[in-house]
């Protein structure tokens, strides 16, 4: 049955789609089951029930339904019976013509991966799949090489590299589509690498930012991400003095960890809806920090150098409290003030006739170069500002976080870099 002719989607299917997208497979099955039996589906007031950086102690499973299967009645003759397994259910769902781009490959949702149609790329550009084997195991990644890369090589140029860390339940492909970084790589002529966090490391594909073993140089996830960065630098025409790292949510928290532990590798860091370095060291403290920020801004050691930082956070983020964005800024400011003098602070607002969308706090050095920026986005939740609806966790209204990050990044470079 083609519901598009009536410009509607059955409410119980909408509800089920939201739950499947969030990885709540058992709940989605229950919604369908209740509807088939004539019961009203449970109410969900949160439009986006996924908690992007919530560390989960349980593994997503392929849930089976009860042996007793209700009989479909009325309009629900779309289903003759509730499938024994969610896979059978998703196969049936493919037969319906729903206006839901993320359902193009429903079967993959069993692994918690947001799915969508991969975006087209220009001629001569490449979006490569790769696997890096290191002391930390084998990990997959996607690498975007812009269409003008070959010309740059012929000209003897080396291009900037941006490492992009996705949030929980996301994939590299989803993150690329949502942030539009591949499109901007064409404009700014740079390479973009998207490391992939497997479900074997975290059931919800979260980077384990809250584990002490993944907060230090030379071990855990930071060691693998550093190895991947170094590998791309060695294998492609990358300017090692212009390598940057950014992320969303759990990925943003890990980007902060990378900047703290590998300041000799990254010339700047972009943090969107993230958390401060060592603001949590276990699961309970992670959950508490997400809801209300750390009890105090964690102090940094004096050994590492300041890495230029740009922070974005929505003031209506109910997944990761905006207090965390403020703590990231405060932490970076501590480091900056300890290492530079003559700093100048500015505050700007982006306003239209209707409202002010964001407030930007900026600290520049004595030469007027922006070293630290904090963009507070008014009315925004847990989403990438200015992103595309082709990906998850995006707020197309802006400001354009991707473009602002690249603008900020490309104003910074390291001195002589030796990564051997």
N, C-alpha and C positions, 0 to 999 in steps of 0.2 A: 504493500500500500504506500502510495506517495503522498506524505503529509504536506509536502511543499505546496500542493495546489490549494490547500486551505490556509496557507500561511500560519501553520501552527505545528507544534510538536507536543505529543501527549505529556502532561505534567510528570507522570511517573517515569517516563523515559528521560526527560530532562534531569530529574532527580538522580536517576541511576547513572547517567553519563557523568554528572559532577562527581559522584562517589567513586566511579571507576577511575576517572582521571586523577583523583587524589590517592588512589591506591587502596581505598576502603572497599575491598571486593566483597567481603561478607555483608556489609551494610547495603551495597548495591543489589546483591541477590535478594536480601530481605525486602527491599522496596518493591522489586518485581513480584516477589512471592506474595506480599500483602495485597498488591493491586490485583493479582490474578484471583485471589480469594475474596475480593470485594472490600478488603480493609483499606482504610486511608493510609497513605505513606507517612512515615515519620516526618516531622517538621524540621527543617534545617534553615536557620535564619542566617547563617554565615554564608555569603555567596562564594567564598573561596575557603573551603574547610581545610585545605592542606596547610600544615604548619611547616614552612619551608626548611627551617633549620632544626626542627625538633628531632633530637637523636632518638632513634627507636631501638629498644632492646629486643624486639621481636622481628621475625622474618616474614615478609609477605608470602602468603601461601595461596595455592590454587584451592579455594574453599569449595567443598561439596555441599549440596543442599540436603534437606531432610528427605528421608525415604518416602514420606507421605507428600504427594504432589497434588495441589489443589487443581480443580478443573477450571479452565478459562470460561468466562461468560461474557455476553454483551460484546462491547468493542474490543475486549481483550481476547477475542478469538484469534488475534494475531499470533498467540502462542497456544499450542495444544497442550503443552505441559511444560513445567519448569525443567530445564536441562539438569542432568546429573552433575555436570561440571561446568564451571564458568566458561571454559573454552567453547562448549557447545552453545552456551548463551551468546557469547560474542560472535560466533559464526552466524547465528540467526540475526543478530543485530546488523550485520553487514548487508542484509537483504533490504533494509529500510533506507530510504533516501532522506537522511536527516541533514539539516544545515549545521553540521558540527565538524569543522575541519580537522579537529584533533582525533576524530574517530576513523580516519582513513585506514588505519591498521590497528584495529582494536585488540587483536590477540597479543600484541606486544605489551599492553598495559598490565599484564599479569606480572611482569618484572618491575613494575613501578616506573617505567620509562614513558615520559610524555612523547606522543607521536604526532607527526604532522607530515605534510608534503614538503620534501626538501626543496629549498628555494633554488631557482635557476641561477646560473653564474655566467659571466661574460665569456666569450670565446677566448681561448688561450689561458684562462684562469683555471686553477685546480683546487678541489677540496678533497684532499687526500686522506685516506684512512691509514693509520699506522699503529704499531705496537712496539713499545720499548721494554726490553728485558733488562733488569738491573738487579742489584742485591736485594731490592725490595719486592721483587717479583715482576710479572708481566702486566703491563697496563696499556690500554688502548687510548688513542687520541685522534683528533682530526686536525689537519693543517690546511689553512687557506693560503694559497699562493696567488697573488693578484695577476691580472692579465699582462701588466707591464713589467713583470719580474724579469723576463728574459732580456728585455731592452735595457733594464737597469744593470744586469750582469754584463751585457755587451759594453755598456758605458763605464764599467769598472766600479759601479756603485755598490754599496752595502746598505740594506734596508733595515728599518726598525722592526722589532718583534714585540708583539703583545701577547701575553699569556692570559687566557680568559678562563676563570674557574666558575663552573655552573653551580646553581643552588641545588637543594635536595629535590629529588624526583625528576630532575631535569637530565637531559642528555646534551652532548656537544652540539648536535644538530638543532635541537630545540633552542639552546642558548644563542647559537649563531643567528637563528631566525629572529628571535625576540630582540636581541640587541642591535641587529643590523650591522654588526662589526665587519662582516665580509664586504658589504657595500662600501663602507667607509675606508676599508683597506685599499680599494681601488682609487678612491679620491686622494688618500694620504700616502699611498704607495708604501705599504708595510705588510708584513706577514702576521697572521693570527693563528695561534695554536690553542686548541681546546682540549685539555686533558679530560679523561673520562674516569669518574669514580665508579668502580664496579659494585654490584650488590653484595659481592663476597666481602668487601671491606666495610660496607654499611648497607643494611637492608633498604634504606630509603635513598641511597646514593649520596648521602651527605658526606662532605669532607669532615674528618674527625677532629675538628678544631678544639674540642673540649678535652681531649686526652693528652696528658703530659708527654706521652711517647710520640705524639704528633705535633708537638709544639717546639721541638728542638732541632738544631742543625745536625745533619749527619745521620738521622734515623727517621723511620716512619715515612709518612706522606711527604713531609718537606724534603727529605733526601731524594725521593723519586721525582718530585716536581723540579728540583734543582737539576737532577740528571737529565730529565727531558729537555729543560731549557738549554742546558749545555749541548745536548745532542743536536738540537735544531740550529744552534749557533754554528756548530762545527760542520754540519751537513749542507747548509744553505748560505747564501750571501747575506748574512746578517751582521749589522753593526753592533758589536758587543757592548758598545758604550750607550746604546739606545734600546735597551730591553726593559719592558714594563710588565707589570702584573696587575690584574684587576679581577673582581669577582662580585657575585651577588649572594647575600645571605651567608650560608655556610661557606660558600666560595669566597665571599668577602672576608670572613673571619680568617680563612686560610691564607688569603693574600696578605693580610696584616702579619701573620706569622712568618710568611716568606720574606717580607720586607725587613722584619726584625732580625731574622736569622741569616739572610743572604743579602746584606746591603751592598756588597761588592758586585752583585749580579744584576740588581734591578735599579734603574735610574729614577723610577717613580712608581707609586702604587695608587690604584683606584678602588675605593671601598663603597659598595652600594648596599645599604640595609644590613650592615655587618656588626661585628662585635670586637671589642678591644682585645689586645694581646693578653693572654692569660687571665681573662675575666672569668673564666671557668676552668676547672681542672678535673671535673667528673660530671656524670649525668645529672645528679640533683642540682649542682651549682649551675650547670648549663641551662636547665629549665628555669631556674630562678632568675638568672641573668637575662635571659631572653624576655621574660615578662616585665622586669623592672630595672634592668641595668645592673651592673655590678655594685656591690655595697660601697665600693670606693674605686676611683680610677687606679688601676694597677700601676705600680712604679716600675720603671724600666731600668735596666742596668746601664751603666755609663760607658760600656765598652763599644756598643754598636753606634754607628753614625746615623744621623737623621736622613730619612728617605722622603723626598717631596711627596705629599699626600693630598689626594682630593677625595672628599667624603660626600655621599648623597644619602639622605634618609627622609622618609615620609613622616610627617608629624601625626598621621593617623594610622601608623603601623601597629597593628595589634598582635603581630607574630613576633617581631623583634622590636622592643620598645625603643623609641627615639632617644632615650637616655643613653643607649649604647653608641649611637652616632656621636653624641656629645662627648662621651668618654674616649672614643677613638681620636677625636679632635684634641681633647685635653692631653692625651698621651703623646700625640705627635708634637703638640705645642711645647711640652716639657723638653722633649729632645731638641727641637729647633732652637728654643731660647738658650739652652745650654751650649749650643755650638755656633750660634750666629748672633751678631749684634746689629744695631741700626735697623731693627725690624719695624715695619709700618703696617698697621691694621686698617682695613677698609671694610665697610659693609654696604652691600648693594641689594636692591630688590628688583625682581622682574615682575612688572605689573601691566595689566590691561585696564581698560575702562571698567571692567567688571570686578576684577580682583587682583590680588598679588599672589602669583603662583609660587614664588620661592624667595627666600632670603639667603644671600650669599655672604659669608664671612671669609675674608681673604687676608692672609698675612704675606707681605712681600718683603724681600730683602732690600738692602740699601741701594741696589741697582734697579729696583722696581720689578724684579722677576717674582712671580707668584710662587711661594714655597708651600703654602698650606691653604686649602680651601674647604669650607664646610657649607654645603647646599642643603638647607632645610626646605623641604617641598611641602607646601601647605595643602592639606586635604588629601594627601596621597597615602596609600597603604603600603603593603609589602610587595612592591613591584618596581621594575626597572623603568625609570623615568624616560619618556620619549621613545619607548620601545615599540616594536611592531606587534600587532595582535596575532601574527603568524606564530609567535612563541608564547610560552606561559610566563606568568608573573610580569606583565608589562603594563605600563600606563602611558598610552600614546599621547596624552595631553602634554607631556614634557614637564620641565625643560629636557633637552636632548642630552642625557647623561653620556651616551657613547661619544658624541661629537665633542662635548666639553672635556671628557677624559683625554681624548686624543689631542685636543688643543693644549691641555695642560701637560701631558706626557712629552710632547715633541718640543717643549720649551726646556727640557732637562736632558742632560746626558752625563755619563760618568767620565772620569778622567781616563788615563791609560788603564785598560782592563786586561788582565792575564788570568784566564780561567783554566790554565793547564794544571 
